[in-house]
Amino acid sequence: RKTIDGIDIVIAMDVSTSMLAKDFSPNRFEAAKKVASKFVSSRTSDNMGLVIFAGEGFTAVPMTTDVAMLASQIKDVQIGLLEDGTAIGDGLSMAINRIKNGTAKSKIIILLTDGTNNSGLISPINAAEIAKEYGIKVYSIGVGTNGNALVPIGIDPFGNINYAMQPVVIDDQTLKKISEMTDGKYY
């Protein structure tokens, strides 16, 4: 692995079904992917990776300096690859494991989620404590609007997703706390 003076950055992206909610155009997931690809494309001297999570975490792209490949992988990420749920702590832990031993002076995780942790083995706060121990800053981005949105509620026999208007809940408090504990920021 070549040494660079950049930053180690892992994007931890929520790929749970709720990310298909339509309070962003065309939905939260596509909006998050657009933000992530744009961000990646602007960082040419950093070592970056991509972790995706729903009910479990998965490393989609190990650490790389190949910005074009990473941006392309972000565009190709799909919902439905992982068991459903929102395991924020597991996604964060996996991201921590990708960069904790890196040589960069600065280590950052960008957490993109719409949610409230409802599955996984590690609580988001425990994961934040681990990040803090390794000096990793977590920038949390809550994807969604508070209020009501068209949210996926099920799949019909033809494989189409059915939507209904439902209240949207983003656990702002937990996401803020994760970022505060690790000297990051919450957006």
Solvent accessible surface area in square Angstrom, and as a share of the most:
residue,aa,sasa,rsa
1,R,171,0.62
2,K,137,0.58
3,T,109,0.64
4,I,48,0.24
5,D,133,0.69
6,G,10,0.10
7,I,41,0.21
8,D,2,0.01
9,I,2,0.01
10,V,0,0.00
11,I,1,0.01
12,A,0,0.00
13,M,0,0.00
14,D,0,0.00
15,V,2,0.01
16,S,3,0.02
17,T,43,0.25
18,S,40,0.26
19,M,0,0.00
20,L,26,0.13
21,A,0,0.00
22,K,90,0.38
23,D,36,0.19
24,F,77,0.32
25,S,99,0.64
26,P,82,0.51
27,N,20,0.10
28,R,8,0.03
29,F,7,0.03
30,E,63,0.28
31,A,23,0.18
32,A,2,0.02
33,K,12,0.05
34,K,135,0.57
35,V,81,0.46
36,A,3,0.02
37,S,9,0.06
38,K,156,0.66
39,F,60,0.25
40,V,0,0.00
41,S,61,0.40
42,S,82,0.53
43,R,70,0.26
44,T,109,0.63
45,S,72,0.46
46,D,6,0.03
47,N,11,0.06
48,M,1,0.01
49,G,1,0.01
50,L,0,0.00
51,V,1,0.00
52,I,3,0.01
53,F,0,0.00
54,A,1,0.01
55,G,8,0.08
56,E,69,0.31
57,G,18,0.17
58,F,108,0.45
59,T,30,0.18
60,A,31,0.24
61,V,4,0.02
62,P,89,0.56
63,M,38,0.17
64,T,25,0.15
65,T,44,0.26
66,D,69,0.36
67,V,24,0.14
68,A,79,0.61
69,M,72,0.32
70,L,1,0.00
71,A,9,0.07
72,S,53,0.34
73,Q,70,0.31
74,I,0,0.00
75,K,125,0.53
76,D,89,0.46
77,V,9,0.05
78,Q,103,0.46
79,I,38,0.19
80,G,66,0.63
81,L,112,0.56
82,L,29,0.14
83,E,116,0.52
84,D,81,0.42
85,G,15,0.15
86,T,7,0.04
87,A,0,0.00
88,I,2,0.01
89,G,0,0.00
90,D,23,0.12
91,G,0,0.00
92,L,0,0.00
93,S,14,0.09
94,M,58,0.26
95,A,0,0.00
96,I,2,0.01
97,N,83,0.42
98,R,92,0.33
99,I,1,0.00
100,K,56,0.24
101,N,122,0.63
102,G,14,0.14
103,T,103,0.60
104,A,14,0.11
105,K,185,0.79
106,S,42,0.27
107,K,29,0.12
108,I,26,0.13
109,I,0,0.00
110,I,21,0.11
111,L,0,0.00
112,L,2,0.01
113,T,0,0.00
114,D,5,0.03
115,G,6,0.06
116,T,62,0.36
117,N,47,0.24
118,N,107,0.55
119,S,36,0.23
120,G,40,0.38
121,L,172,0.85
122,I,60,0.30
123,S,47,0.31
124,P,10,0.06
125,I,46,0.23
126,N,76,0.39
127,A,0,0.00
128,A,0,0.00
129,E,80,0.36
130,I,63,0.32
131,A,0,0.00
132,K,123,0.52
133,E,145,0.65
134,Y,94,0.36
135,G,54,0.52
136,I,1,0.00
137,K,81,0.34
138,V,0,0.00
139,Y,47,0.18
140,S,0,0.00
141,I,42,0.21
142,G,17,0.16
143,V,10,0.06
144,G,15,0.14
145,T,59,0.34
146,N,101,0.52
147,G,41,0.40
148,N,97,0.50
149,A,4,0.03
150,L,71,0.35
151,V,24,0.14
152,P,17,0.11
153,I,99,0.50
154,G,31,0.30
155,I,120,0.61
156,D,35,0.18
157,P,134,0.84
158,F,176,0.73
159,G,51,0.49
160,N,86,0.44
161,I,61,0.31
162,N,64,0.33
163,Y,63,0.24
164,A,31,0.24
165,M,124,0.56
166,Q,74,0.33
167,P,104,0.65
168,V,14,0.08
169,V,108,0.62
170,I,16,0.08
171,D,39,0.20
172,D,40,0.21
173,Q,151,0.67
174,T,29,0.17
175,L,0,0.00
176,K,95,0.40
177,K,102,0.43
178,I,0,0.00
179,S,1,0.01
180,E,125,0.56
181,M,41,0.18
182,T,5,0.03
183,D,109,0.57
184,G,13,0.12
185,K,119,0.51
186,Y,52,0.20
187,Y,138,0.52
